Amino acid sequence: MTAAIGRRDRVLAGMGQSVQPHREDRLAVVKQRNHALRVDLLDRLHAKGKITNGFGSIAAHVKVLVGAYGIYDLFRHWQDDLALNPPPDGNVVRNLLGCDPFDNQQRYVDASPLRQISYAANKVSALIAWGGDDEFVNPAQSEIFVRALQQARFNVRTHKAVGASHFWVNHALSDPLGHSARFAPVLAEFLDSFL
C-alpha cells in the first residue's frame, strides 16, 4: 500500500479498497499520515511567515498557547513533591526557584502560569494536553489550569492522553499506536485553526 505524502488535502492511495489491509499495511499508512502532518504543518508555518528557517524566527505576537503535561501551579507541585518524600535536594520546584514557598510566597505566585491568567489575555487560544497516568506531574495541574482558562473566557481545547505517563509527547510519531501519534492531528488542526 502506498501513500501520497504532502499537503493535508491529498488522499492516501489505497484507503478506499474493499479488502481489509494487513496490520502492517495499516501501521504503514498511519506512519505516512503522521509524516504528512509534520510536513504539512511546517509548510503552513513557512507559508504564513511564522518560520523562516528550520528553527525559525517566530512572530513576536503570541496567538496560541500549547501546554503539555505542565506545572501550572508551583505551590501545589511543591506540595505534591513533598508528599513523595524526596531527599532535601530532590524537590523540583524548590530547586528551580531557589527557596520554599514559605521563604518567598511571591516568587511562587509570579512563576505560576495559573496565577497569570486574566481577562486581558484571553485573546490567546490554548491547547492543553496531559497524560492521565502522569507519575511526575499530577494531572490535576492541567485540569485546574483548563478550568481557570475557561472561567477567564479563553478559547480552550484539551487532549487527555488516557493511560499516558510523563514525557509521552516525546515518543516517536512513527509509533502509530503511541500517544504522540494520536496527539499530532489534534495539534495540527488546532494550529491550523488559530495561526
Secondary structure, DSSP 8 states (H G I E B T S, - for coil): -----SSTTS--TTTT-SS---HHHHHHHHHHHHHHHHHHHHHHHHHTTS-SSSS----SS--EEEEES----HHHHHHHHHHT---TT--HHHHHHSS-TTT-HHHHHHH-GGGG--GGGTTSEEEEEEETT-SSS-THHHHHHHHHHHHTT--EEEEEETT--TTGGGS-TT-TTSHHHHHHHHHHHHHHHH-
